[in-house]
């Protein structure tokens, strides 16, 4: 399977199954398109029961006929035949090197993948089901997750960490995310749990990596120093321009929060050396020109930026709509071009959704199933209940167990283990499948009623982001 597109003056060809990316001239681009059309005509589903991964039907293409047809075409009638032949020979070499028109090497192994060992490597600790802001789009219901305001005790957190250690197998590196609500409303317990986890690392041959997400309201110099010393990553929640931020992230009394947090965030990012953090915002129907929010944050000096599309019920006035997509595509493309312009200058910055590793990329498991929610990654509520991830918390249909008894509803875990790009009909023939790994299970459930479904708007935006991300690398490497 290949995916071809033109963007910002580049002709880009992605070989989906190998991950190889080729930037080519017009002649090679058109030849590849012609070859692809002929391959599809021969067989829409090439057999994988052959040695290697090269397309087994490649030898059936009449290459001489292709050369002759191009020589007679209006576009290439003035092109020397040897030039067309040379370009086709180069394509043939890429096929033989298994960098173009490769077949799927993963699908035949999916059953073995689903039978993998049950290992938990990360927990999202809901340290506080309470918040000091009243964000309009908050999926957590102002931090309470459709329940009562509650803070996690040290005892429950300790049991969660012990559960993680006991269920992590031989894996040494483990992750604990402090989440909310607002985690700094329970900061003393955060510190106690970090100390406890560090105290048991050596005896259990484990190493903990801690992260924390904060809205910044309670950030102080003392807390900044602690987070800088103890957190491997910190997420700073801010939506961008002051009016955009204040519209969606006010205090409960309706007053603005931007001015209270912005200087603290700028200071903290400098304290971190502009690494191991990111400012994370959400754009909505109310600010479809979100690239201006990204650039606002970048121009304040932030080097690690993420501004992501809201996920909301269609009835909400701020929800994204199908008719918003053309505008959003242009915004992403405009942002990508600006990042190319800034590359290598003092204005350079990273944008989370454009960060793709085209060389190594994620491991096979992550390519197939994404974040590992419900299997490798679980959320823990303040009273110790286990859910597949933070977005399922409060939905009793996804209550998997608790930190005392462990996972008692293994059928939920098994369903998530079966969630992969081959189990989703929308993913099988999608060029983006090995980059998005099937998308967010929670979004799929909320909008399709099944974690094996898909969130259509999210899928379309992801495809645009991937195209832009590849273009950026083509332009800057």
C-alpha positions as CSV (number, residue, x, y, z in Angstrom):
1,X,0.0,0.0,0.0
2,X,1.3,3.5,-0.9
3,X,0.0,7.0,-0.2
4,X,0.9,9.8,-2.5
5,X,0.3,13.5,-2.0
6,X,1.7,17.0,-2.9
7,X,2.3,19.6,-0.3
8,X,4.4,22.8,-0.1
9,X,6.1,22.0,-3.4
10,X,7.1,18.5,-2.5
11,X,5.9,15.2,-4.2
12,X,5.7,12.7,-1.3
13,X,5.3,9.0,-1.6
14,X,4.7,7.0,1.6
15,X,5.1,3.2,1.5
16,X,2.7,2.4,4.3
17,X,3.8,-1.1,5.3
18,X,7.6,-0.4,5.4
19,X,7.3,3.2,6.6
20,X,9.7,4.3,3.8
21,X,9.1,7.9,2.7
22,X,10.3,9.1,-0.8
23,X,10.4,12.7,-2.1
24,X,10.4,12.4,-5.8
25,X,10.2,14.5,-9.0
26,X,7.1,14.8,-11.1
27,X,8.0,12.0,-13.5
28,X,8.7,9.5,-10.7
29,X,5.5,10.6,-8.9
30,X,3.4,9.9,-12.0
31,X,5.1,6.6,-12.7
32,X,4.5,5.4,-9.2
33,X,0.9,6.4,-9.5
34,X,0.6,4.5,-12.8
35,X,2.2,1.4,-11.2
36,X,-0.1,1.6,-8.3
37,X,-3.2,1.8,-10.5
38,X,-2.0,-1.3,-12.4
39,X,-1.2,-3.2,-9.3
40,X,-4.7,-2.5,-7.9
41,X,-6.2,-3.7,-11.2
42,X,-4.3,-7.0,-10.9
43,X,-5.3,-7.5,-7.3
44,X,-6.8,-5.4,-4.6
45,X,-5.6,-7.8,-2.0
46,X,-2.1,-9.0,-2.8
47,X,-1.2,-12.4,-1.2
48,X,1.2,-12.2,1.6
49,X,2.0,-16.0,1.3
50,X,5.3,-15.3,-0.4
51,X,8.9,-15.0,0.7
52,X,9.8,-11.5,1.8
53,X,7.5,-8.6,1.8
54,X,7.9,-7.2,-1.8
55,X,4.6,-7.0,-3.7
56,X,4.3,-10.5,-5.4
57,X,2.4,-9.0,-8.3
58,X,5.1,-6.5,-9.2
59,X,6.6,-8.9,-11.8
60,X,3.2,-9.0,-13.6
61,X,3.4,-5.3,-14.5
62,X,4.3,-4.7,-18.1
63,X,7.0,-2.0,-17.6
64,X,7.8,-1.6,-21.3
65,X,4.2,-0.8,-21.9
66,X,4.3,1.9,-19.2
67,X,7.3,3.5,-20.8
68,X,5.7,3.5,-24.2
69,X,2.5,5.0,-22.8
70,X,4.3,7.8,-21.1
71,X,6.3,8.6,-24.2
72,X,3.0,9.0,-26.1
73,X,1.3,11.1,-23.4
74,X,0.8,14.8,-23.7
75,X,2.7,15.5,-20.5
76,X,5.8,13.5,-21.3
77,X,5.8,13.3,-25.1
78,X,8.9,15.6,-25.1
79,X,10.8,13.6,-22.5
80,X,13.6,11.3,-23.7
81,X,12.5,7.6,-23.5
82,X,15.8,6.7,-21.6
83,X,14.9,9.2,-18.9
84,X,11.5,7.6,-18.3
85,X,13.1,4.1,-18.4
86,X,15.7,5.2,-15.9
87,X,13.0,6.6,-13.5
88,X,11.1,3.3,-13.8
89,X,14.3,1.3,-13.1
90,X,14.8,3.3,-9.9
91,X,11.3,2.5,-8.8
92,X,12.0,-1.2,-9.6
93,X,15.1,-1.0,-7.4
94,X,13.0,0.4,-4.5
95,X,10.6,-2.4,-4.8
96,X,13.4,-5.0,-4.7
97,X,14.9,-3.2,-1.7
98,X,11.5,-3.5,0.0
99,X,11.0,0.2,0.3
100,X,8.0,0.6,-2.1
101,X,4.9,-1.5,-2.8
102,X,5.7,-3.7,0.1
103,X,3.0,-6.0,1.5
104,X,1.8,-6.2,5.1
105,X,4.3,-8.0,7.4
106,X,2.2,-7.7,10.6
107,X,-1.3,-9.0,9.8
108,X,-0.4,-12.6,9.9
109,X,1.0,-12.2,13.4
110,X,-1.9,-10.4,15.0
111,X,-3.2,-13.5,16.8
112,X,0.1,-14.0,18.5
113,X,0.1,-10.4,19.4
114,X,-3.3,-10.6,21.1
115,X,-2.0,-13.5,23.2
116,X,0.8,-11.5,24.7
117,X,1.6,-11.5,28.4
118,X,-0.4,-9.2,30.7
119,X,2.0,-6.6,31.8
120,X,1.1,-3.2,33.3
121,X,3.8,-0.5,32.7
122,X,2.0,2.7,33.6
123,X,-0.7,4.1,35.9
124,X,-2.6,7.4,35.7
125,X,-3.2,8.3,39.4
126,X,-6.2,10.5,39.8
127,X,-4.6,12.2,42.8
128,X,-7.5,14.7,42.9
129,X,-11.1,14.6,41.8
130,X,-11.4,18.3,42.3
131,X,-10.3,21.3,40.4
132,X,-9.9,25.1,41.0
133,X,-10.9,25.9,37.4
134,X,-14.2,25.3,35.6
135,X,-13.1,24.5,32.1
136,X,-16.1,24.4,29.8
137,X,-14.9,21.4,27.7
138,X,-13.6,19.3,30.7
139,X,-14.5,15.6,30.1
140,X,-14.0,15.1,33.8
141,X,-17.0,17.2,34.8
142,X,-14.9,20.0,36.4
143,X,-12.6,17.4,37.9
144,X,-15.1,15.3,39.7
145,X,-15.7,12.6,37.0
146,X,-19.5,12.5,37.5
147,X,-18.9,11.7,41.2
148,X,-18.0,13.4,44.4
149,X,-15.0,15.7,45.0
150,X,-12.3,13.5,46.5
151,X,-8.6,13.5,47.1
152,X,-6.5,10.3,46.9
153,X,-5.0,9.2,50.2
154,X,-1.4,8.1,50.5
155,X,-2.6,4.6,51.5
156,X,-4.6,4.2,48.2
157,X,-1.7,5.6,46.2
158,X,0.7,3.3,47.9
159,X,-1.5,0.3,47.0
160,X,-1.6,1.5,43.4
161,X,2.2,1.7,43.2
162,X,2.5,-1.8,44.8
163,X,-0.1,-3.1,42.2
164,X,2.0,-1.6,39.4
165,X,5.2,-3.3,40.7
166,X,3.4,-6.6,41.2
167,X,1.9,-6.6,37.7
168,X,4.8,-5.3,35.7
169,X,6.6,-8.6,35.2
170,X,10.3,-8.2,34.4
171,X,9.8,-4.7,33.0
172,X,12.1,-2.3,34.8
173,X,11.0,1.1,33.7
174,X,7.5,2.1,35.0
175,X,5.5,5.3,34.6
176,X,3.2,7.1,37.1
177,X,1.2,10.1,35.9
178,X,-0.3,12.4,38.5
179,X,-3.6,13.6,37.1
180,X,-6.8,15.2,38.1
181,X,-8.8,17.5,38.4
182,X,-5.9,19.5,39.6
183,X,-3.1,17.4,41.1
184,X,-1.5,20.3,43.0
185,X,-4.6,20.4,45.2
186,X,-3.2,17.2,46.7
187,X,0.5,18.1,46.4
188,X,1.6,16.6,49.8
189,X,0.4,13.2,48.8
190,X,2.2,13.5,45.4
191,X,5.4,14.1,47.3
192,X,4.8,11.2,49.7
193,X,4.1,8.8,46.8
194,X,7.2,9.8,44.9
195,X,9.3,9.2,48.0
196,X,7.6,5.8,48.5
197,X,8.2,4.7,44.9
198,X,11.8,5.7,45.1
199,X,12.2,3.8,48.3
200,X,11.2,0.5,46.7
201,X,13.0,0.8,43.4
202,X,16.2,-1.0,44.2
203,X,14.7,-3.9,46.0
204,X,12.3,-4.6,43.1
205,X,14.7,-3.7,40.3
206,X,12.4,-1.0,39.0
207,X,12.8,2.6,37.9
208,X,9.9,5.0,38.1
209,X,9.3,7.9,35.7
210,X,6.9,10.5,37.0
211,X,4.8,13.0,35.1
212,X,2.2,15.6,36.3
213,X,-0.4,17.7,34.6
214,X,-1.3,21.1,36.1
215,X,-3.4,24.2,35.3
216,X,-0.8,26.3,37.1
217,X,-3.1,28.1,39.5
218,X,-1.2,26.7,42.6
219,X,2.3,26.8,41.1
220,X,4.8,28.5,43.4
221,X,8.6,28.7,43.3
222,X,8.8,25.9,45.9
223,X,6.5,23.6,43.8
224,X,8.3,24.5,40.6
225,X,11.6,23.5,42.2
226,X,10.2,20.2,43.4
227,X,8.6,19.4,40.0
228,X,11.8,20.2,38.2
229,X,13.8,17.9,40.5
230,X,11.3,15.0,40.5
231,X,9.1,14.9,37.4
232,X,10.4,13.5,34.1
233,X,7.7,15.4,32.3
234,X,5.3,18.2,33.2
235,X,2.2,19.2,31.2
236,X,1.2,22.8,31.6
237,X,-2.4,23.4,30.5
238,X,-3.0,26.6,28.6
239,X,-5.1,27.2,25.4
240,X,-3.1,29.9,23.7
241,X,-4.1,33.6,23.3
242,X,-5.6,35.2,26.4
243,X,-9.1,35.6,25.1
244,X,-9.2,32.0,23.8
245,X,-7.9,30.6,27.1
246,X,-10.1,32.7,29.3
247,X,-13.2,31.8,27.3
248,X,-12.8,28.1,27.9
249,X,-10.7,27.9,31.1
250,X,-12.2,30.3,33.7
251,X,-12.4,30.1,37.4
252,X,-15.8,28.8,38.8
253,X,-16.9,32.4,39.4
254,X,-16.2,33.2,35.7
255,X,-13.1,35.3,36.2
256,X,-10.1,34.9,33.9
257,X,-7.1,32.6,34.7
258,X,-4.6,33.5,31.9
259,X,-2.9,36.3,33.7
260,X,-2.4,34.3,36.8
261,X,-0.6,31.4,35.2
262,X,1.3,32.7,32.1
263,X,4.3,34.2,33.8
264,X,4.7,31.1,36.0
265,X,4.6,28.8,33.0
266,X,7.2,30.9,31.2
267,X,9.4,30.8,34.2
268,X,9.0,27.0,34.7
269,X,9.8,26.3,31.1
270,X,13.0,28.2,31.4
271,X,13.7,26.4,34.7
272,X,13.4,23.1,32.8
273,X,15.8,24.3,30.1
274,X,12.9,24.1,27.6
275,X,12.9,20.3,27.8
276,X,10.8,17.6,29.5
277,X,7.6,19.6,29.5
278,X,5.0,20.8,27.1
279,X,2.3,23.4,27.2
280,X,-0.9,21.7,26.2
281,X,-4.0,23.4,24.9
282,X,-7.3,22.6,23.3
283,X,-8.9,24.3,20.3
284,X,-12.6,24.4,19.6
285,X,-15.1,25.6,17.1
286,X,-14.6,29.0,18.7
287,X,-11.0,29.3,17.6
288,X,-10.6,27.4,14.3
289,X,-7.6,29.7,13.6
290,X,-5.8,27.7,16.3
291,X,-2.4,28.0,14.6
292,X,-2.4,31.6,16.0
293,X,-2.6,30.0,19.5
294,X,0.2,27.7,18.7
295,X,2.4,30.6,17.5
296,X,1.3,32.8,20.4
297,X,2.8,30.1,22.8
298,X,5.9,29.7,20.6
299,X,6.5,33.4,20.5
300,X,6.4,33.5,24.3
301,X,9.4,31.2,24.2
302,X,7.8,27.8,24.7
303,X,9.7,25.2,22.7
304,X,7.4,22.2,23.4
305,X,3.8,22.9,22.3
306,X,0.7,20.9,21.9
307,X,-2.7,22.3,21.0
308,X,-5.2,19.6,20.3
309,X,-8.8,19.4,18.9
310,X,-11.6,19.3,21.4
311,X,-13.6,16.1,21.7
312,X,-17.2,17.1,22.7
313,X,-20.8,16.2,22.2
314,X,-22.1,17.5,18.9
315,X,-24.7,19.5,20.8
316,X,-22.1,21.7,22.4
317,X,-21.6,25.1,20.8
318,X,-17.8,24.7,20.9
319,X,-17.8,21.1,19.3
320,X,-15.9,20.7,16.1
321,X,-18.1,20.0,13.0
322,X,-17.6,18.4,9.7
323,X,-17.8,21.7,8.0
324,X,-14.9,23.0,10.1
325,X,-12.5,20.4,8.5
326,X,-11.4,22.4,5.4
327,X,-10.5,25.4,7.7
328,X,-8.6,23.1,10.0
329,X,-6.7,21.4,7.2
330,X,-5.5,24.8,6.1
331,X,-4.5,25.8,9.6
332,X,-2.4,22.7,10.0
333,X,-0.8,23.2,6.7
334,X,-0.1,26.9,7.4
335,X,1.4,25.9,10.8
336,X,3.6,23.3,9.1
337,X,4.9,25.8,6.6
338,X,5.7,28.3,9.4
339,X,7.6,25.6,11.3
340,X,9.7,24.9,8.1
341,X,10.4,28.6,7.9
342,X,11.5,28.7,11.6
343,X,13.5,25.6,11.5
344,X,17.1,26.2,12.7
345,X,16.4,29.7,14.0
346,X,15.8,31.0,17.5
347,X,12.1,30.8,16.8
348,X,12.1,27.1,16.2
349,X,9.8,24.9,18.3
350,X,8.3,21.4,18.5
351,X,4.6,20.8,17.9
352,X,3.5,17.6,19.5
353,X,1.2,16.4,16.7
354,X,3.9,16.9,14.1
355,X,6.5,14.8,16.0
356,X,7.0,11.6,13.9
357,X,10.0,9.4,13.9
358,X,10.4,8.3,10.3
359,X,13.6,6.4,11.0
360,X,12.8,4.1,13.9
361,X,9.3,5.0,15.0
362,X,7.3,3.2,17.7
363,X,7.7,-0.5,18.4
364,X,5.4,-3.0,16.5
365,X,3.1,-3.3,19.5
366,X,2.5,0.4,19.7
367,X,2.1,0.6,15.9
368,X,-0.7,-1.9,16.2
369,X,-2.6,-0.8,19.3
370,X,-1.5,2.6,20.4
371,X,-1.3,3.8,24.0
372,X,-2.0,0.4,25.6
373,X,-5.1,1.6,27.5
374,X,-6.8,-1.2,29.4
375,X,-3.8,-3.5,29.2
376,X,-0.4,-1.8,29.8
377,X,-1.9,1.5,31.0
378,X,-4.6,1.9,33.6
379,X,-6.2,4.8,35.5
380,X,-6.7,4.7,39.3
381,X,-9.4,6.7,41.0
382,X,-9.0,8.4,44.5
383,X,-10.7,5.4,46.1
384,X,-8.6,2.8,44.2
385,X,-10.8,1.7,41.3
386,X,-9.1,0.6,38.1
387,X,-10.3,1.8,34.7
388,X,-8.8,1.4,31.2
389,X,-7.7,5.1,31.1
390,X,-8.6,8.5,32.5
391,X,-11.3,9.1,29.9
392,X,-13.3,6.0,31.0
393,X,-13.3,6.9,34.7
394,X,-16.8,7.1,36.0
395,X,-18.3,4.8,33.4
396,X,-19.2,1.7,35.4
397,X,-19.2,-0.5,32.3
398,X,-15.4,-0.1,32.3
399,X,-14.7,-0.6,36.0
400,X,-12.0,-3.3,35.8
401,X,-11.3,-3.9,39.5
402,X,-9.4,-2.1,42.3
403,X,-6.0,-1.8,43.8
404,X,-6.9,-4.3,46.6
405,X,-8.2,-7.2,44.4
406,X,-6.5,-6.3,41.2
407,X,-8.2,-6.8,37.8
408,X,-11.3,-8.8,38.4
409,X,-13.1,-8.1,35.1
410,X,-10.6,-9.7,32.8
411,X,-13.0,-9.6,29.9
412,X,-12.6,-5.8,29.7
413,X,-8.9,-6.2,29.5
414,X,-9.2,-8.9,26.9
415,X,-11.4,-6.6,24.8
416,X,-8.8,-3.9,24.9
417,X,-6.1,-6.5,24.0
418,X,-8.0,-7.2,20.9
419,X,-8.2,-3.5,19.9
420,X,-5.8,-3.0,17.1
421,X,-5.6,-1.6,13.6
422,X,-6.7,-4.9,12.0
423,X,-9.8,-5.2,14.3
424,X,-11.1,-1.8,13.0
425,X,-12.6,-1.9,9.5
426,X,-11.9,1.8,9.0
427,X,-8.2,1.3,9.7
428,X,-7.3,-1.7,7.6
429,X,-6.8,0.3,4.3
430,X,-5.9,3.6,5.9
431,X,-2.4,5.0,5.1
432,X,-2.2,6.5,8.6
433,X,-2.8,3.3,10.6
434,X,0.8,2.7,11.7
435,X,1.2,6.3,12.9
436,X,-2.1,6.7,14.8
437,X,-2.4,3.1,15.8
438,X,-6.1,3.1,15.4
439,X,-6.8,6.3,17.4
440,X,-8.1,6.8,20.9
441,X,-10.3,4.0,22.2
442,X,-12.3,6.4,24.4
443,X,-13.1,8.6,21.4
444,X,-14.1,5.6,19.4
445,X,-16.4,4.4,22.2
446,X,-18.0,7.8,22.8
447,X,-18.7,8.4,19.1
448,X,-19.2,4.9,17.7
449,X,-20.4,3.1,20.8
450,X,-17.5,0.6,20.6
451,X,-13.7,0.8,21.2
452,X,-13.4,-1.0,17.9
453,X,-15.1,1.8,16.1
454,X,-13.6,5.1,15.0
455,X,-14.1,8.9,15.6
456,X,-14.4,10.2,12.1
457,X,-13.5,13.8,12.6
458,X,-10.5,12.8,14.7
459,X,-9.4,10.4,11.9
460,X,-9.5,13.0,9.2
461,X,-7.5,15.5,11.3
462,X,-4.9,12.9,12.1
463,X,-4.4,12.1,8.4
464,X,-3.8,15.8,7.7
465,X,-1.3,16.1,10.6
466,X,0.6,13.1,9.4
467,X,0.9,14.5,5.9
468,X,2.1,17.8,7.3
469,X,4.6,16.1,9.7
470,X,6.2,14.1,6.9
471,X,6.4,17.3,4.7
472,X,8.2,19.1,7.5
473,X,10.8,16.4,7.7
474,X,11.1,16.3,3.9
475,X,11.8,20.1,3.9
476,X,14.1,20.3,6.9
477,X,16.3,17.2,6.7
